């Protein structure tokens, strides 16, 4: 499974996993509701999984300005 982690706000690359042995359960995806999965995880036709999370820089910005979380993509 190839998993790419990107920031949902600034599109910064956060991390990358390329391991055929890793499962969605090991990554904790099973804890997500169907709505959360749809919002956070996308699957490419070539087998790559993209997970949209928040990077440290954007999290700091959100901590200082919580109203920015109401915008779809506030930092672009």
Number of C-alpha atoms within 10 A of each C-alpha: 14 15 21 18 21 20 19 20 19 15 16 16 13 15 11 14 13 11 10 8 7 13 12 11 9 9 10 9 15 12 11 12 10 10 8 11 15 10 13 17 17 14 12 8 6 7 10 15 18 17 22 21 19 19 18 11 12 19 16 12 13 15 12 10 10 11 10 15 14 8 9 9 12 14 12 6
